[in-house]
Amino acid sequence: MDAGAARIDTSVTRLLGCDLPIVQAGMSWASSNSRLPLAVSNAGGLGVIASGPMRIPDLDRTINEVAAGTDRPYAVNLPLYRKGADEVMDLLAARRVPILIGSQGGPRRYLQRFKDLGTLCLHVVANEEHAAKAVDAGVDALVVVGAEAGGHPPGGLVTTLVTVRAVARRFPDVPIIASGGFADGAGLAAALSLGAGAAQFGTRFLASAESNLHPSYKDAVIAAGTGDTRTVGRGLGMIRVLSNDFADRMRELEDAGADLELRRAEFTASSLRTAAVDGDVTGGKVEMGQSAGLVDAVLPAARIVELIVREYAATRDRLPEVLPLMNSGGRSHPISRSGRS
């Protein structure tokens, strides 16, 4: 199956105008470029520019490159805590980006301004309470993140399986993008079965040819198993990272009940940039999700999208039929799959 010729119709694809319910996460440094978002959007998914670490001129140039390189939907992720967030919003408004994904802050800060411009506004949430506030504010869709996610998982570490299902039950009419733990087509099928209209893939696209990461970082993703990440930074903005020297030092301080300021000093002495740009995967913050254990090769982003679609179709074909109970004659008749949505 060619992903470029495929379409999976869901609430999210209808809202965003893309063909496939495959969203590439906005990942600082990894998708702080035009190549990765362009590749994903042109393959039928939603490519996302990560504005978090970008200077305004670089972000402006990247948006122009993506807008010129595709007629498909794309998004910009804005972490609201970043320095200069208001200036970034000014740029995004001036460029009239089609989709804005807000995170790490409340949506009321940007929502009305961008909705007035016709921008679709999605917001990242990590529990039912945050989802309710975002829905009440009027967001167009939710990105619901569970504990498996790299970067910033929910503080309570409730799994994606539970969090997405809880939010979908509470807000059945709100389009949801499930995030955390998804790396293949079976994961996409799982997300849709929970009530989401798409899955967000982060770690899988870290290990893409177009991601803007040092080769050592990509190699670390490929080498990692499902148990090779941990969460650190309690009280400091918890993150899920590869278990390395940095993570070991943080865990030792946390287990010892070290003073917050001592932990803060250790936490800020290391950076994501050190790993992503310089390739220090021992002392840097190597953010990745548990799904790294499901990723075994660096591939072009379009090929990743194609494989997810193929695997999704195969997963659906493998699902067992619903069979009726035996009738009085001792025979059963499988229920036809025809007409399934």
PyMOL commands that set and color helices and strands:
alter all, ss='L'
color gray80, all
select helices_A, chain A and resi 3-5+11-16+35-42+56-69+85-95+107-109+111-116+128-137+160-170+185-193+203-206+215-223+245-255+260-269+272-276+290-294+301-318
alter helices_A, ss='H'
color red, helices_A
select strands_A, chain A and resi 22-24+47-50+74-79+99-103+120-125+141-145+176-179+198-201+229-232+239-242
alter strands_A, ss='S'
color yellow, strands_A
deselect
rebuild
show_as cartoon
